Amino acid sequence: MLDKIKNKFKNIIPFLKEVRLEVKKINWPSRKETLRYTFIVVAVSALAAAFLGGLDYVFSQLVNKVIF
């Protein structure tokens, strides 16, 4: 039982070293790119919300006219 625990801890150190090497390979976006992409996501989300809200309003008005 103790050997299993020791083996697991032996495997952690090489794993963490490999993780460190892989993180160094990541091409992180610049601040400018991050802000630009964030703005794009917010703008597209707002447009989608406005479009879907408009459709909801139009369909609810149509349903109200048909029912009442």
Residue frames as qw, qx, qy, qz and C-alpha x, y, z in Angstrom:
[[0.000, 0.886, 0.463, 0.000, 0.00, 0.00, 0.00],
 [0.305, -0.811, 0.104, 0.488, 2.80, 2.38, 0.91],
 [0.451, -0.117, 0.597, 0.652, 4.58, 1.55, -2.35],
 [0.249, 0.657, 0.626, 0.337, 1.51, 2.61, -4.35],
 [0.135, -0.956, -0.194, 0.175, 1.45, 5.96, -2.59],
 [0.437, -0.581, 0.367, 0.580, 5.19, 6.47, -3.17],
 [0.435, 0.196, 0.667, 0.572, 4.79, 5.63, -6.87],
 [0.138, 0.849, 0.488, 0.151, 2.01, 8.17, -7.24],
 [0.237, -0.920, 0.042, 0.311, 4.15, 10.90, -5.70],
 [0.517, -0.291, 0.534, 0.603, 7.10, 9.89, -7.90],
 [0.368, 0.475, 0.650, 0.465, 4.89, 10.44, -10.95],
 [0.013, -0.926, -0.337, 0.169, 3.76, 13.89, -9.83],
 [0.323, -0.693, 0.254, 0.592, 7.17, 15.58, -10.19],
 [0.321, -0.022, 0.671, 0.668, 7.76, 14.56, -13.85],
 [0.146, 0.699, 0.674, 0.188, 4.16, 15.46, -14.64],
 [0.132, -0.916, -0.182, 0.333, 4.57, 18.96, -13.18],
 [0.347, -0.470, 0.448, 0.676, 7.82, 19.43, -15.09],
 [0.278, 0.283, 0.749, 0.530, 6.06, 18.49, -18.33],
 [0.026, 0.854, 0.518, -0.038, 3.21, 20.86, -17.54],
 [0.251, -0.788, 0.083, 0.556, 5.70, 23.66, -17.00],
 [0.326, -0.180, 0.627, 0.685, 7.34, 22.96, -20.37],
 [0.183, 0.534, 0.745, 0.355, 3.97, 22.94, -22.14],
 [0.079, -0.892, -0.355, 0.267, 2.86, 26.20, -20.51],
 [0.289, -0.584, 0.301, 0.696, 6.01, 27.86, -21.83],
 [0.278, 0.113, 0.735, 0.609, 4.95, 26.88, -25.37],
 [0.156, 0.754, 0.628, -0.111, 1.61, 28.69, -25.13],
 [0.245, 0.277, 0.233, 0.900, 1.31, 31.74, -27.36],
 [0.080, -0.620, -0.589, 0.512, -0.48, 34.14, -24.99],
 [0.247, 0.772, 0.387, 0.440, -2.45, 36.98, -26.62],
 [0.273, 0.171, -0.214, 0.922, -1.32, 40.53, -26.02],
 [0.062, 0.432, 0.548, -0.714, -3.37, 42.96, -23.94],
 [0.304, 0.333, -0.236, -0.861, -4.54, 44.70, -27.11],
 [0.369, -0.003, -0.835, -0.409, -5.70, 41.42, -28.67],
 [0.158, -0.311, -0.872, 0.344, -7.47, 40.39, -25.48],
 [0.168, 0.440, 0.314, -0.824, -9.35, 43.69, -25.28],
 [0.356, 0.248, -0.485, -0.759, -10.29, 43.51, -28.97],
 [0.348, -0.107, -0.909, -0.200, -11.59, 39.95, -28.69],
 [0.051, -0.372, -0.736, 0.563, -13.47, 40.80, -25.49],
 [0.274, 0.385, 0.035, -0.881, -15.15, 43.74, -27.23],
 [0.387, 0.116, -0.704, -0.584, -16.11, 41.53, -30.17],
 [0.249, -0.235, -0.933, 0.110, -17.67, 38.92, -27.86],
 [0.059, 0.436, 0.531, -0.724, -19.61, 41.57, -25.93],
 [0.310, 0.337, -0.232, -0.858, -20.81, 43.25, -29.15],
 [0.384, 0.003, -0.823, -0.419, -21.93, 40.00, -30.78],
 [0.166, -0.317, -0.870, 0.338, -23.66, 38.95, -27.55],
 [0.160, 0.427, 0.305, -0.836, -25.49, 42.29, -27.37],
 [0.376, 0.235, -0.480, -0.757, -26.57, 42.03, -31.01],
 [0.336, -0.123, -0.922, -0.149, -27.81, 38.47, -30.51],
 [0.056, -0.385, -0.725, 0.569, -29.69, 39.53, -27.36],
 [0.266, 0.385, 0.026, -0.884, -31.29, 42.47, -29.18],
 [0.389, 0.126, -0.700, -0.586, -32.27, 40.29, -32.14],
 [0.307, -0.230, -0.922, 0.055, -33.75, 37.54, -29.97],
 [0.026, 0.398, 0.542, -0.740, -35.47, 40.11, -27.74],
 [0.330, 0.286, -0.239, -0.868, -36.97, 41.71, -30.85],
 [0.409, -0.034, -0.831, -0.375, -38.23, 38.36, -32.10],
 [0.182, -0.309, -0.844, 0.398, -39.69, 37.61, -28.69],
 [0.167, 0.380, 0.268, -0.869, -41.50, 40.94, -28.64],
 [0.401, 0.195, -0.482, -0.754, -42.89, 40.51, -32.17],
 [0.401, -0.120, -0.891, -0.173, -44.09, 36.96, -31.54],
 [0.088, -0.348, -0.739, 0.569, -45.63, 37.85, -28.18],
 [0.287, 0.335, 0.039, -0.897, -47.53, 40.73, -29.85],
 [0.445, 0.093, -0.681, -0.574, -48.74, 38.38, -32.59],
 [0.303, -0.215, -0.918, 0.140, -49.87, 35.80, -30.06],
 [0.053, 0.357, 0.519, -0.775, -51.67, 38.46, -28.01],
 [0.383, 0.266, -0.219, -0.858, -53.53, 39.69, -31.11],
 [0.453, -0.003, -0.816, -0.360, -54.57, 36.16, -32.10],
 [0.282, -0.269, -0.862, 0.324, -55.70, 35.14, -28.62],
 [0.001, -0.515, -0.491, 0.702, -57.38, 38.38, -27.51]]
